[in-house]
Amino acid sequence: MKASEVQSLTLAELELKERNLREELQKLRFRKYTGELSNTSDMRKARRDLARVLTEMHARTPKVESSVEAKG
């Protein structure tokens, strides 16, 4: 999944994609540890796709300014 594809998704679609990618990554980990996964690069792809989705979600959330007073 390319970054441009992720940027075109709505926030609801991003949340759904995140949930699906987390489930897929969990299944891939399970298959790896049971010896059924022959192509471990799928795990890398899933992790990177999840990172792209999370990055886009964080970029879209409104930033909250902290009200920490400066000590001096």
N, CA, C, O and CB atoms as a CASP TS submission, in Angstrom:
PFRMAT TS
TARGET T0000
AUTHOR 0000-0000-0000
METHOD Language model
MODEL 1
PARENT N/A
ATOM      1  N   MET     1       0.842  -1.166   0.000  1.00  0.00           N
ATOM      2  CA  MET     1       0.000   0.000   0.000  1.00  0.00           C
ATOM      3  C   MET     1       0.894   1.238   0.000  1.00  0.00           C
ATOM      4  O   MET     1       1.816   1.363   0.806  1.00  0.00           O
ATOM      5  CB  MET     1      -0.961  -0.007   1.215  1.00  0.00           C
ATOM      6  N   LYS     2       0.600   2.132  -0.910  1.00  0.00           N
ATOM      7  CA  LYS     2       1.397   3.342  -1.027  1.00  0.00           C
ATOM      8  C   LYS     2       0.840   4.426  -0.112  1.00  0.00           C
ATOM      9  O   LYS     2      -0.322   4.381   0.290  1.00  0.00           O
ATOM     10  CB  LYS     2       1.431   3.829  -2.484  1.00  0.00           C
ATOM     11  N   ALA     3       1.683   5.393   0.208  1.00  0.00           N
ATOM     12  CA  ALA     3       1.272   6.493   1.078  1.00  0.00           C
ATOM     13  C   ALA     3       0.143   7.297   0.436  1.00  0.00           C
ATOM     14  O   ALA     3      -0.747   7.785   1.133  1.00  0.00           O
ATOM     15  CB  ALA     3       2.468   7.408   1.388  1.00  0.00           C
ATOM     16  N   SER     4       0.178   7.436  -0.879  1.00  0.00           N
ATOM     17  CA  SER     4      -0.882   8.189  -1.559  1.00  0.00           C
ATOM     18  C   SER     4      -2.230   7.476  -1.433  1.00  0.00           C
ATOM     19  O   SER     4      -3.271   8.129  -1.364  1.00  0.00           O
ATOM     20  CB  SER     4      -0.529   8.390  -3.044  1.00  0.00           C
ATOM     21  N   GLU     5      -2.215   6.148  -1.402  1.00  0.00           N
ATOM     22  CA  GLU     5      -3.448   5.390  -1.201  1.00  0.00           C
ATOM     23  C   GLU     5      -3.990   5.617   0.203  1.00  0.00           C
ATOM     24  O   GLU     5      -5.199   5.749   0.393  1.00  0.00           O
ATOM     25  CB  GLU     5      -3.208   3.892  -1.443  1.00  0.00           C
ATOM     26  N   VAL     6      -3.105   5.662   1.175  1.00  0.00           N
ATOM     27  CA  VAL     6      -3.514   5.867   2.564  1.00  0.00           C
ATOM     28  C   VAL     6      -4.088   7.267   2.739  1.00  0.00           C
ATOM     29  O   VAL     6      -5.073   7.448   3.455  1.00  0.00           O
ATOM     30  CB  VAL     6      -2.324   5.649   3.523  1.00  0.00           C
ATOM     31  N   GLN     7      -3.486   8.249   2.099  1.00  0.00           N
ATOM     32  CA  GLN     7      -3.941   9.625   2.234  1.00  0.00           C
ATOM     33  C   GLN     7      -5.318   9.838   1.630  1.00  0.00           C
ATOM     34  O   GLN     7      -6.024  10.766   2.025  1.00  0.00           O
ATOM     35  CB  GLN     7      -2.953  10.559   1.590  1.00  0.00           C
ATOM     36  N   SER     8      -5.711   9.004   0.690  1.00  0.00           N
ATOM     37  CA  SER     8      -7.010   9.169   0.048  1.00  0.00           C
ATOM     38  C   SER     8      -8.147   8.534   0.846  1.00  0.00           C
ATOM     39  O   SER     8      -9.314   8.730   0.508  1.00  0.00           O
ATOM     40  CB  SER     8      -6.971   8.577  -1.337  1.00  0.00           C
ATOM     41  N   LEU     9      -7.830   7.780   1.893  1.00  0.00           N
ATOM     42  CA  LEU     9      -8.854   7.127   2.696  1.00  0.00           C
ATOM     43  C   LEU     9      -9.455   8.096   3.713  1.00  0.00           C
ATOM     44  O   LEU     9      -8.798   9.037   4.157  1.00  0.00           O
ATOM     45  CB  LEU     9      -8.271   5.906   3.408  1.00  0.00           C
ATOM     46  N   THR    10     -10.715   7.847   4.073  1.00  0.00           N
ATOM     47  CA  THR    10     -11.356   8.645   5.122  1.00  0.00           C
ATOM     48  C   THR    10     -10.887   8.138   6.478  1.00  0.00           C
ATOM     49  O   THR    10     -10.245   7.091   6.573  1.00  0.00           O
ATOM     50  CB  THR    10     -12.915   8.580   5.014  1.00  0.00           C
ATOM     51  N   LEU    11     -11.209   8.882   7.518  1.00  0.00           N
ATOM     52  CA  LEU    11     -10.785   8.492   8.865  1.00  0.00           C
ATOM     53  C   LEU    11     -11.416   7.160   9.273  1.00  0.00           C
ATOM     54  O   LEU    11     -10.755   6.329   9.895  1.00  0.00           O
ATOM     55  CB  LEU    11     -11.154   9.586   9.884  1.00  0.00           C
ATOM     56  N   ALA    12     -12.680   6.951   8.931  1.00  0.00           N
ATOM     57  CA  ALA    12     -13.351   5.689   9.249  1.00  0.00           C
ATOM     58  C   ALA    12     -12.692   4.524   8.507  1.00  0.00           C
ATOM     59  O   ALA    12     -12.530   3.439   9.067  1.00  0.00           O
ATOM     60  CB  ALA    12     -14.850   5.769   8.890  1.00  0.00           C
ATOM     61  N   GLU    13     -12.317   4.748   7.262  1.00  0.00           N
ATOM     62  CA  GLU    13     -11.638   3.714   6.486  1.00  0.00           C
ATOM     63  C   GLU    13     -10.257   3.426   7.061  1.00  0.00           C
ATOM     64  O   GLU    13      -9.806   2.280   7.064  1.00  0.00           O
ATOM     65  CB  GLU    13     -11.523   4.134   5.016  1.00  0.00           C
ATOM     66  N   LEU    14      -9.590   4.462   7.544  1.00  0.00           N
ATOM     67  CA  LEU    14      -8.273   4.267   8.166  1.00  0.00           C
ATOM     68  C   LEU    14      -8.390   3.422   9.430  1.00  0.00           C
ATOM     69  O   LEU    14      -7.562   2.544   9.671  1.00  0.00           O
ATOM     70  CB  LEU    14      -7.624   5.625   8.497  1.00  0.00           C
ATOM     71  N   GLU    15      -9.412   3.685  10.234  1.00  0.00           N
ATOM     72  CA  GLU    15      -9.607   2.913  11.463  1.00  0.00           C
ATOM     73  C   GLU    15      -9.884   1.446  11.139  1.00  0.00           C
ATOM     74  O   GLU    15      -9.367   0.550  11.807  1.00  0.00           O
ATOM     75  CB  GLU    15     -10.765   3.502  12.294  1.00  0.00           C
ATOM     76  N   LEU    16     -10.695   1.206  10.121  1.00  0.00           N
ATOM     77  CA  LEU    16     -10.980  -0.160   9.698  1.00  0.00           C
ATOM     78  C   LEU    16      -9.715  -0.837   9.166  1.00  0.00           C
ATOM     79  O   LEU    16      -9.458  -2.003   9.466  1.00  0.00           O
ATOM     80  CB  LEU    16     -12.081  -0.170   8.627  1.00  0.00           C
ATOM     81  N   LYS    17      -8.942  -0.112   8.389  1.00  0.00           N
ATOM     82  CA  LYS    17      -7.692  -0.641   7.835  1.00  0.00           C
ATOM     83  C   LYS    17      -6.711  -0.973   8.963  1.00  0.00           C
ATOM     84  O   LYS    17      -6.019  -1.990   8.913  1.00  0.00           O
ATOM     85  CB  LYS    17      -7.058   0.377   6.849  1.00  0.00           C
ATOM     86  N   GLU    18      -6.658  -0.112   9.975  1.00  0.00           N
ATOM     87  CA  GLU    18      -5.772  -0.367  11.117  1.00  0.00           C
ATOM     88  C   GLU    18      -6.160  -1.674  11.808  1.00  0.00           C
ATOM     89  O   GLU    18      -5.305  -2.510  12.099  1.00  0.00           O
ATOM     90  CB  GLU    18      -5.827   0.810  12.126  1.00  0.00           C
ATOM     91  N   ARG    19      -7.447  -1.840  12.064  1.00  0.00           N
ATOM     92  CA  ARG    19      -7.926  -3.041  12.734  1.00  0.00           C
ATOM     93  C   ARG    19      -7.594  -4.288  11.906  1.00  0.00           C
ATOM     94  O   ARG    19      -7.146  -5.299  12.447  1.00  0.00           O
ATOM     95  CB  ARG    19      -9.445  -2.947  12.982  1.00  0.00           C
ATOM     96  N   ASN    20      -7.818  -4.206  10.590  1.00  0.00           N
ATOM     97  CA  ASN    20      -7.527  -5.348   9.715  1.00  0.00           C
ATOM     98  C   ASN    20      -6.041  -5.666   9.665  1.00  0.00           C
ATOM     99  O   ASN    20      -5.652  -6.833   9.668  1.00  0.00           O
ATOM    100  CB  ASN    20      -8.036  -5.076   8.309  1.00  0.00           C
ATOM    101  N   LEU    21      -5.211  -4.630   9.619  1.00  0.00           N
ATOM    102  CA  LEU    21      -3.763  -4.855   9.565  1.00  0.00           C
ATOM    103  C   LEU    21      -3.238  -5.446  10.869  1.00  0.00           C
ATOM    104  O   LEU    21      -2.341  -6.290  10.850  1.00  0.00           O
ATOM    105  CB  LEU    21      -3.035  -3.546   9.260  1.00  0.00           C
ATOM    106  N   ARG    22      -3.787  -5.011  11.996  1.00  0.00           N
ATOM    107  CA  ARG    22      -3.370  -5.592  13.283  1.00  0.00           C
ATOM    108  C   ARG    22      -3.734  -7.078  13.352  1.00  0.00           C
ATOM    109  O   ARG    22      -2.949  -7.894  13.834  1.00  0.00           O
ATOM    110  CB  ARG    22      -4.028  -4.829  14.461  1.00  0.00           C
ATOM    111  N   GLU    23      -4.930  -7.420  12.865  1.00  0.00           N
ATOM    112  CA  GLU    23      -5.340  -8.819  12.843  1.00  0.00           C
ATOM    113  C   GLU    23      -4.458  -9.636  11.907  1.00  0.00           C
ATOM    114  O   GLU    23      -4.051 -10.750  12.237  1.00  0.00           O
ATOM    115  CB  GLU    23      -6.803  -8.935  12.422  1.00  0.00           C
ATOM    116  N   GLU    24      -4.166  -9.074  10.737  1.00  0.00           N
ATOM    117  CA  GLU    24      -3.314  -9.762   9.770  1.00  0.00           C
ATOM    118  C   GLU    24      -1.919  -9.986  10.340  1.00  0.00           C
ATOM    119  O   GLU    24      -1.341 -11.060  10.169  1.00  0.00           O
ATOM    120  CB  GLU    24      -3.229  -8.964   8.465  1.00  0.00           C
ATOM    121  N   LEU    25      -1.383  -8.988  11.010  1.00  0.00           N
ATOM    122  CA  LEU    25      -0.048  -9.104  11.595  1.00  0.00           C
ATOM    123  C   LEU    25      -0.033 -10.178  12.684  1.00  0.00           C
ATOM    124  O   LEU    25       0.930 -10.935  12.803  1.00  0.00           O
ATOM    125  CB  LEU    25       0.410  -7.749  12.173  1.00  0.00           C
ATOM    126  N   GLN    26      -1.096 -10.237  13.469  1.00  0.00           N
ATOM    127  CA  GLN    26      -1.172 -11.259  14.511  1.00  0.00           C
ATOM    128  C   GLN    26      -1.210 -12.660  13.888  1.00  0.00           C
ATOM    129  O   GLN    26      -0.548 -13.576  14.375  1.00  0.00           O
ATOM    130  CB  GLN    26      -2.416 -11.031  15.399  1.00  0.00           C
ATOM    131  N   LYS    27      -1.982 -12.820  12.819  1.00  0.00           N
ATOM    132  CA  LYS    27      -2.055 -14.109  12.136  1.00  0.00           C
ATOM    133  C   LYS    27      -0.699 -14.483  11.532  1.00  0.00           C
ATOM    134  O   LYS    27      -0.286 -15.642  11.584  1.00  0.00           O
ATOM    135  CB  LYS    27      -3.136 -14.074  11.040  1.00  0.00           C
ATOM    136  N   LEU    28      -0.014 -13.495  10.961  1.00  0.00           N
ATOM    137  CA  LEU    28       1.298 -13.760  10.380  1.00  0.00           C
ATOM    138  C   LEU    28       2.306 -14.167  11.454  1.00  0.00           C
ATOM    139  O   LEU    28       3.125 -15.060  11.233  1.00  0.00           O
ATOM    140  CB  LEU    28       1.803 -12.527   9.624  1.00  0.00           C
ATOM    141  N   ARG    29       2.246 -13.518  12.613  1.00  0.00           N
ATOM    142  CA  ARG    29       3.154 -13.895  13.710  1.00  0.00           C
ATOM    143  C   ARG    29       2.892 -15.319  14.152  1.00  0.00           C
ATOM    144  O   ARG    29       3.822 -16.092  14.381  1.00  0.00           O
ATOM    145  CB  ARG    29       2.998 -12.939  14.906  1.00  0.00           C
ATOM    146  N   PHE    30       1.618 -15.660  14.269  1.00  0.00           N
ATOM    147  CA  PHE    30       1.260 -17.011  14.681  1.00  0.00           C
ATOM    148  C   PHE    30       1.768 -18.034  13.666  1.00  0.00           C
ATOM    149  O   PHE    30       2.317 -19.071  14.040  1.00  0.00           O
ATOM    150  CB  PHE    30      -0.262 -17.135  14.850  1.00  0.00           C
ATOM    151  N   ARG    31       1.578 -17.730  12.368  1.00  0.00           N
ATOM    152  CA  ARG    31       2.045 -18.647  11.331  1.00  0.00           C
ATOM    153  C   ARG    31       3.567 -18.759  11.333  1.00  0.00           C
ATOM    154  O   ARG    31       4.112 -19.823  11.038  1.00  0.00           O
ATOM    155  CB  ARG    31       1.556 -18.187   9.958  1.00  0.00           C
ATOM    156  N   LYS    32       4.249 -17.677  11.662  1.00  0.00           N
ATOM    157  CA  LYS    32       5.714 -17.711  11.710  1.00  0.00           C
ATOM    158  C   LYS    32       6.197 -18.641  12.822  1.00  0.00           C
ATOM    159  O   LYS    32       7.100 -19.453  12.620  1.00  0.00           O
ATOM    160  CB  LYS    32       6.282 -16.292  11.920  1.00  0.00           C
ATOM    161  N   TYR    33       5.581 -18.508  14.000  1.00  0.00           N
ATOM    162  CA  TYR    33       6.039 -19.290  15.134  1.00  0.00           C
ATOM    163  C   TYR    33       5.620 -20.747  15.052  1.00  0.00           C
ATOM    164  O   TYR    33       6.220 -21.595  15.712  1.00  0.00           O
ATOM    165  CB  TYR    33       5.525 -18.690  16.402  1.00  0.00           C
ATOM    166  N   THR    34       4.599 -21.060  14.254  1.00  0.00           N
ATOM    167  CA  THR    34       4.224 -22.456  14.073  1.00  0.00           C
ATOM    168  C   THR    34       4.949 -23.081  12.880  1.00  0.00           C
ATOM    169  O   THR    34       4.807 -24.277  12.622  1.00  0.00           O
ATOM    170  CB  THR    34       2.714 -22.573  13.889  1.00  0.00           C
ATOM    171  N   GLY    35       5.724 -22.275  12.155  1.00  0.00           N
ATOM    172  CA  GLY    35       6.507 -22.782  11.054  1.00  0.00           C
ATOM    173  C   GLY    35       5.755 -22.838   9.737  1.00  0.00           C
ATOM    174  O   GLY    35       6.263 -23.405   8.770  1.00  0.00           O
ATOM    175  N   GLU    36       4.563 -22.270   9.670  1.00  0.00           N
ATOM    176  CA  GLU    36       3.767 -22.314   8.444  1.00  0.00           C
ATOM    177  C   GLU    36       4.077 -21.172   7.489  1.00  0.00           C
ATOM    178  O   GLU    36       3.713 -21.234   6.315  1.00  0.00           O
ATOM    179  CB  GLU    36       2.307 -22.292   8.786  1.00  0.00           C
ATOM    180  N   LEU    37       4.740 -20.138   7.971  1.00  0.00           N
ATOM    181  CA  LEU    37       5.009 -18.959   7.151  1.00  0.00           C
ATOM    182  C   LEU    37       6.360 -19.124   6.461  1.00  0.00           C
ATOM    183  O   LEU    37       7.405 -19.171   7.109  1.00  0.00           O
ATOM    184  CB  LEU    37       4.985 -17.662   8.012  1.00  0.00           C
ATOM    185  N   SER    38       6.314 -19.211   5.142  1.00  0.00           N
ATOM    186  CA  SER    38       7.567 -19.390   4.409  1.00  0.00           C
ATOM    187  C   SER    38       8.129 -18.052   3.934  1.00  0.00           C
ATOM    188  O   SER    38       9.342 -17.909   3.781  1.00  0.00           O
ATOM    189  CB  SER    38       7.354 -20.323   3.213  1.00  0.00           C
ATOM    190  N   ASN    39       7.254 -17.069   3.701  1.00  0.00           N
ATOM    191  CA  ASN    39       7.695 -15.769   3.211  1.00  0.00           C
ATOM    192  C   ASN    39       7.535 -14.739   4.329  1.00  0.00           C
ATOM    193  O   ASN    39       6.458 -14.173   4.512  1.00  0.00           O
ATOM    194  CB  ASN    39       6.890 -15.345   1.942  1.00  0.00           C
ATOM    195  N   THR    40       8.608 -14.504   5.068  1.00  0.00           N
ATOM    196  CA  THR    40       8.527 -13.604   6.218  1.00  0.00           C
ATOM    197  C   THR    40       8.475 -12.131   5.817  1.00  0.00           C
ATOM    198  O   THR    40       8.256 -11.266   6.666  1.00  0.00           O
ATOM    199  CB  THR    40       9.706 -13.834   7.129  1.00  0.00           C
ATOM    200  N   SER    41       8.672 -11.843   4.545  1.00  0.00           N
ATOM    201  CA  SER    41       8.593 -10.450   4.109  1.00  0.00           C
ATOM    202  C   SER    41       7.158  -9.923   4.196  1.00  0.00           C
ATOM    203  O   SER    41       6.943  -8.711   4.198  1.00  0.00           O
ATOM    204  CB  SER    41       9.120 -10.312   2.672  1.00  0.00           C
ATOM    205  N   ASP    42       6.188 -10.817   4.268  1.00  0.00           N
ATOM    206  CA  ASP    42       4.794 -10.396   4.441  1.00  0.00           C
ATOM    207  C   ASP    42       4.610  -9.677   5.776  1.00  0.00           C
ATOM    208  O   ASP    42       3.816  -8.742   5.880  1.00  0.00           O
ATOM    209  CB  ASP    42       3.846 -11.611   4.356  1.00  0.00           C
ATOM    210  N   MET    43       5.343 -10.115   6.792  1.00  0.00           N
ATOM    211  CA  MET    43       5.265  -9.451   8.094  1.00  0.00           C
ATOM    212  C   MET    43       5.794  -8.027   7.992  1.00  0.00           C
ATOM    213  O   MET    43       5.213  -7.099   8.554  1.00  0.00           O
ATOM    214  CB  MET    43       6.054 -10.241   9.159  1.00  0.00           C
ATOM    215  N   ARG    44       6.878  -7.863   7.285  1.00  0.00           N
ATOM    216  CA  ARG    44       7.472  -6.533   7.118  1.00  0.00           C
ATOM    217  C   ARG    44       6.509  -5.602   6.389  1.00  0.00           C
ATOM    218  O   ARG    44       6.341  -4.445   6.772  1.00  0.00           O
ATOM    219  CB  ARG    44       8.803  -6.628   6.349  1.00  0.00           C
ATOM    220  N   LYS    45       5.877  -6.120   5.331  1.00  0.00           N
ATOM    221  CA  LYS    45       4.913  -5.332   4.568  1.00  0.00           C
ATOM    222  C   LYS    45       3.736  -4.919   5.445  1.00  0.00           C
ATOM    223  O   LYS    45       3.289  -3.774   5.382  1.00  0.00           O
ATOM    224  CB  LYS    45       4.415  -6.122   3.352  1.00  0.00           C
ATOM    225  N   ALA    46       3.235  -5.835   6.256  1.00  0.00           N
ATOM    226  CA  ALA    46       2.092  -5.535   7.123  1.00  0.00           C
ATOM    227  C   ALA    46       2.465  -4.489   8.172  1.00  0.00           C
ATOM    228  O   ALA    46       1.683  -3.583   8.459  1.00  0.00           O
ATOM    229  CB  ALA    46       1.585  -6.818   7.810  1.00  0.00           C
ATOM    230  N   ARG    47       3.664  -4.620   8.742  1.00  0.00           N
ATOM    231  CA  ARG    47       4.110  -3.638   9.738  1.00  0.00           C
ATOM    232  C   ARG    47       4.239  -2.247   9.126  1.00  0.00           C
ATOM    233  O   ARG    47       3.848  -1.252   9.735  1.00  0.00           O
ATOM    234  CB  ARG    47       5.452  -4.066  10.348  1.00  0.00           C
ATOM    235  N   ARG    48       4.786  -2.190   7.926  1.00  0.00           N
ATOM    236  CA  ARG    48       4.966  -0.893   7.271  1.00  0.00           C
ATOM    237  C   ARG    48       3.633  -0.277   6.865  1.00  0.00           C
ATOM    238  O   ARG    48       3.446   0.934   6.978  1.00  0.00           O
ATOM    239  CB  ARG    48       5.860  -1.041   6.046  1.00  0.00           C
ATOM    240  N   ASP    49       2.708  -1.106   6.393  1.00  0.00           N
ATOM    241  CA  ASP    49       1.380  -0.599   6.055  1.00  0.00           C
ATOM    242  C   ASP    49       0.676  -0.060   7.297  1.00  0.00           C
ATOM    243  O   ASP    49       0.029   0.986   7.250  1.00  0.00           O
ATOM    244  CB  ASP    49       0.532  -1.702   5.400  1.00  0.00           C
ATOM    245  N   LEU    50       0.808  -0.784   8.407  1.00  0.00           N
ATOM    246  CA  LEU    50       0.209  -0.324   9.662  1.00  0.00           C
ATOM    247  C   LEU    50       0.831   1.000  10.087  1.00  0.00           C
ATOM    248  O   LEU    50       0.121   1.894  10.547  1.00  0.00           O
ATOM    249  CB  LEU    50       0.386  -1.383  10.773  1.00  0.00           C
ATOM    250  N   ALA    51       2.126   1.136   9.942  1.00  0.00           N
ATOM    251  CA  ALA    51       2.797   2.389  10.299  1.00  0.00           C
ATOM    252  C   ALA    51       2.308   3.534   9.418  1.00  0.00           C
ATOM    253  O   ALA    51       2.113   4.647   9.906  1.00  0.00           O
ATOM    254  CB  ALA    51       4.324   2.240  10.173  1.00  0.00           C
ATOM    255  N   ARG    52       2.110   3.278   8.140  1.00  0.00           N
ATOM    256  CA  ARG    52       1.592   4.320   7.243  1.00  0.00           C
ATOM    257  C   ARG    52       0.197   4.765   7.670  1.00  0.00           C
ATOM    258  O   ARG    52      -0.104   5.958   7.692  1.00  0.00           O
ATOM    259  CB  ARG    52       1.559   3.813   5.789  1.00  0.00           C
ATOM    260  N   VAL    53      -0.650   3.796   8.009  1.00  0.00           N
ATOM    261  CA  VAL    53      -2.015   4.113   8.433  1.00  0.00           C
ATOM    262  C   VAL    53      -1.993   4.916   9.730  1.00  0.00           C
ATOM    263  O   VAL    53      -2.689   5.925   9.847  1.00  0.00           O
ATOM    264  CB  VAL    53      -2.843   2.822   8.616  1.00  0.00           C
ATOM    265  N   LEU    54      -1.200   4.476  10.701  1.00  0.00           N
ATOM    266  CA  LEU    54      -1.136   5.178  11.985  1.00  0.00           C
ATOM    267  C   LEU    54      -0.566   6.589  11.821  1.00  0.00           C
ATOM    268  O   LEU    54      -1.028   7.524  12.474  1.00  0.00           O
ATOM    269  CB  LEU    54      -0.286   4.381  12.984  1.00  0.00           C
ATOM    270  N   THR    55       0.420   6.741  10.966  1.00  0.00           N
ATOM    271  CA  THR    55       1.006   8.056  10.712  1.00  0.00           C
ATOM    272  C   THR    55      -0.037   8.999  10.139  1.00  0.00           C
ATOM    273  O   THR    55      -0.138  10.151  10.561  1.00  0.00           O
ATOM    274  CB  THR    55       2.202   7.943   9.756  1.00  0.00           C
ATOM    275  N   GLU    56      -0.803   8.520   9.193  1.00  0.00           N
ATOM    276  CA  GLU    56      -1.846   9.352   8.588  1.00  0.00           C
ATOM    277  C   GLU    56      -2.942   9.686   9.596  1.00  0.00           C
ATOM    278  O   GLU    56      -3.459  10.803   9.607  1.00  0.00           O
ATOM    279  CB  GLU    56      -2.452   8.645   7.372  1.00  0.00           C
ATOM    280  N   MET    57      -3.295   8.724  10.437  1.00  0.00           N
ATOM    281  CA  MET    57      -4.326   8.981  11.455  1.00  0.00           C
ATOM    282  C   MET    57      -3.855  10.050  12.441  1.00  0.00           C
ATOM    283  O   MET    57      -4.619  10.938  12.817  1.00  0.00           O
ATOM    284  CB  MET    57      -4.680   7.679  12.212  1.00  0.00           C
ATOM    285  N   HIS    58      -2.600   9.957  12.852  1.00  0.00           N
ATOM    286  CA  HIS    58      -2.061  10.948  13.787  1.00  0.00           C
ATOM    287  C   HIS    58      -1.933  12.320  13.133  1.00  0.00           C
ATOM    288  O   HIS    58      -2.101  13.343  13.797  1.00  0.00           O
ATOM    289  CB  HIS    58      -0.697  10.495  14.316  1.00  0.00           C
ATOM    290  N   ALA    59      -1.643  12.347  11.861  1.00  0.00           N
ATOM    291  CA  ALA    59      -1.526  13.623  11.155  1.00  0.00           C
ATOM    292  C   ALA    59      -2.878  14.318  11.050  1.00  0.00           C
ATOM    293  O   ALA    59      -2.947  15.547  11.013  1.00  0.00           O
ATOM    294  CB  ALA    59      -0.936  13.409   9.759  1.00  0.00           C
ATOM    295  N   ARG    60      -3.939  13.542  11.003  1.00  0.00           N
ATOM    296  CA  ARG    60      -5.278  14.113  10.859  1.00  0.00           C
ATOM    297  C   ARG    60      -5.925  14.520  12.171  1.00  0.00           C
ATOM    298  O   ARG    60      -6.869  15.310  12.167  1.00  0.00           O
ATOM    299  CB  ARG    60      -6.161  13.138  10.170  1.00  0.00           C
ATOM    300  N   THR    61      -5.450  14.009  13.278  1.00  0.00           N
ATOM    301  CA  THR    61      -6.057  14.358  14.568  1.00  0.00           C
ATOM    302  C   THR    61      -5.652  15.773  14.943  1.00  0.00           C
ATOM    303  O   THR    61      -4.513  16.177  14.706  1.00  0.00           O
ATOM    304  CB  THR    61      -5.634  13.354  15.680  1.00  0.00           C
ATOM    305  N   PRO    62      -6.576  16.532  15.528  1.00  0.00           N
ATOM    306  CA  PRO    62      -6.246  17.905  15.917  1.00  0.00           C
ATOM    307  C   PRO    62      -5.207  17.911  17.034  1.00  0.00           C
ATOM    308  O   PRO    62      -5.252  17.097  17.956  1.00  0.00           O
ATOM    309  CB  PRO    62      -7.513  18.660  16.365  1.00  0.00           C
ATOM    310  N   LYS    63      -4.304  18.818  16.929  1.00  0.00           N
ATOM    311  CA  LYS    63      -3.250  18.913  17.927  1.00  0.00           C
ATOM    312  C   LYS    63      -3.739  19.744  19.114  1.00  0.00           C
ATOM    313  O   LYS    63      -4.367  20.788  18.939  1.00  0.00           O
ATOM    314  CB  LYS    63      -1.970  19.532  17.315  1.00  0.00           C
ATOM    315  N   VAL    64      -3.444  19.271  20.306  1.00  0.00           N
ATOM    316  CA  VAL    64      -3.845  19.944  21.529  1.00  0.00           C
ATOM    317  C   VAL    64      -2.620  20.623  22.111  1.00  0.00           C
ATOM    318  O   VAL    64      -1.589  19.988  22.330  1.00  0.00           O
ATOM    319  CB  VAL    64      -4.479  18.951  22.549  1.00  0.00           C
ATOM    320  N   GLU    65      -2.743  21.921  22.359  1.00  0.00           N
ATOM    321  CA  GLU    65      -1.628  22.648  22.950  1.00  0.00           C
ATOM    322  C   GLU    65      -1.594  22.368  24.442  1.00  0.00           C
ATOM    323  O   GLU    65      -2.631  22.358  25.105  1.00  0.00           O
ATOM    324  CB  GLU    65      -1.742  24.169  22.676  1.00  0.00           C
ATOM    325  N   SER    66      -0.419  22.145  24.955  1.00  0.00           N
ATOM    326  CA  SER    66      -0.301  21.867  26.379  1.00  0.00           C
ATOM    327  C   SER    66      -0.312  23.181  27.147  1.00  0.00           C
ATOM    328  O   SER    66       0.114  24.224  26.652  1.00  0.00           O
ATOM    329  CB  SER    66       0.987  21.059  26.684  1.00  0.00           C
ATOM    330  N   SER    67      -0.811  23.094  28.366  1.00  0.00           N
ATOM    331  CA  SER    67      -0.891  24.285  29.197  1.00  0.00           C
ATOM    332  C   SER    67       0.141  24.213  30.322  1.00  0.00           C
ATOM    333  O   SER    67      -0.109  24.645  31.447  1.00  0.00           O
ATOM    334  CB  SER    67      -2.309  24.448  29.773  1.00  0.00           C
ATOM    335  N   VAL    68       1.284  23.667  29.994  1.00  0.00           N
ATOM    336  CA  VAL    68       2.359  23.560  30.987  1.00  0.00           C
ATOM    337  C   VAL    68       3.001  24.926  31.138  1.00  0.00           C
ATOM    338  O   VAL    68       3.399  25.558  30.159  1.00  0.00           O
ATOM    339  CB  VAL    68       3.423  22.482  30.575  1.00  0.00           C
ATOM    340  N   GLU    69       3.094  25.370  32.392  1.00  0.00           N
ATOM    341  CA  GLU    69       3.704  26.673  32.651  1.00  0.00           C
ATOM    342  C   GLU    69       5.220  26.521  32.662  1.00  0.00           C
ATOM    343  O   GLU    69       5.756  25.509  33.113  1.00  0.00           O
ATOM    344  CB  GLU    69       3.200  27.270  33.996  1.00  0.00           C
ATOM    345  N   ALA    70       5.880  27.523  32.170  1.00  0.00           N
ATOM    346  CA  ALA    70       7.331  27.509  32.163  1.00  0.00           C
ATOM    347  C   ALA    70       7.839  27.798  33.583  1.00  0.00           C
ATOM    348  O   ALA    70       7.425  28.752  34.241  1.00  0.00           O
ATOM    349  CB  ALA    70       7.890  28.548  31.143  1.00  0.00           C
ATOM    350  N   LYS    71       8.736  26.945  34.008  1.00  0.00           N
ATOM    351  CA  LYS    71       9.322  27.151  35.340  1.00  0.00           C
ATOM    352  C   LYS    71      10.562  27.998  35.189  1.00  0.00           C
ATOM    353  O   LYS    71      11.327  27.834  34.239  1.00  0.00           O
ATOM    354  CB  LYS    71       9.660  25.796  36.037  1.00  0.00           C
ATOM    355  N   GLY    72      10.755  28.878  36.099  1.00  0.00           N
ATOM    356  CA  GLY    72      11.930  29.698  35.931  1.00  0.00           C
ATOM    357  C   GLY    72      12.214  30.465  37.079  1.00  0.00           C
ATOM    358  O   GLY    72      13.188  31.218  37.093  1.00  0.00           O
TER
END
